Amino acid sequence: MIYILNPFVVFLWIAASWLIGLLGRYKRFGFFGNFLIAFLFSPIVGVIVLLASDDRRLPRRP
């Protein structure tokens, strides 16, 4: 069976993954990690991982 992907659906998938990456840039996995999780699995899984991950601890300035 051949699946034909609608270009609009592909665009929405990439845009949602990019948005999840932006929202997760200060989380544990950072932008790239959250983007990859959302892109490879699904944006729904990306949102679940984003909500479950802790904030990244930034070094304190003296």
N, C-alpha and C positions, 0 to 999 in steps of 0.2 A: 504494500500500500504506500503510495506516495503522498506525503503531506506538503501542501503548498502554503508557505508562510506569507501572510499579508504584510506588506511593508509597513503599514500603519501600526500593526501589532508589534513588530520588531522595534520600531521607533519608540513606542510606549514602554516596551520592556527595557530598552537601553536608557531612556529618560528616567524611568522610575529607579533603576539601579544607580544611576548617577546621583539622583536626589538622595537616595539612602546613603551613598558614599559621602556626600556633603554633610549630611546630618551626623554621620559617624566619624567625622575627621578627628574629634577629640575623645573618641572612645578607645577601647583596648586595641582593636584591630586597625584603627586609622581609616583614612579614606579608601586606600587601595584594597584593604582586606574586606571592608564592608561592601565595596562595589563588586568585588569578585564573588562574594557569597551571594549577593542579590542577583548578579548576572548569571552565574552558573546554575544555581538552584531555582530560585524564583524571588521576585520582589517581596512576596509574602514571608518567605523564610528569612529574607534580609531584614525585614522589619522586626521579626521575632528575635533574631540575633542582636539587632541594634538595641532593642528594649532590654534584653537580658544582659548585655555587656556593661561592665563598669567603666566609669570615667578614667581616662589616663591621668596619672599623677604627674603634674608638671613640676620641675624643680623650682624651689623657692628662690627668690632673689634676695640677697642680703640687704 
